[in-house]
Amino acid sequence: MQLFYYPEIGLNDIVTLDKEESQHICRVLRMQVNEKVFLTDGKGNFFTSILLDTNPKGCTIQIKDVEKEYQKRPFY
C-alpha cells in the first residue's frame, strides 16, 4: 500500500497533488482513474480517496473516507 502526504485535507474534499507525487502515481505506480489512493495529513488521520485524473503535473483525487487517530496506541 502506498501512502501519500497532504497536510490540509477534509472529508469530501477534491484536492490536486503536487507534481512530484503526481508523477509517482502516474508514471511509477501507473495508477488508473477510479483507483484508491491512501493519504495522511500527518496528524494521525488516514484518508481513503479515489483518483479522478491522472495528470502527471497534478493528479486530482476526491476524499471518500477518513479514519481519525489511525492505529493510535492506548498509552496511559
C-alpha angles and dihedrals in degrees: 000000000000117000121198129197123231115162103205112045134146132183113279092012120145109218137179116221122221123265096262095051092042093052090050092051094046105035106025103031093028092213119181134217113286094025119132118258121192121213140177130201093208091247098092097275122127118203130198114203142169124238109239101174133021100208109147090212093056126351116208119219135177121219111231106169140012131201109199120215091008111208092349110176119227100240112172 
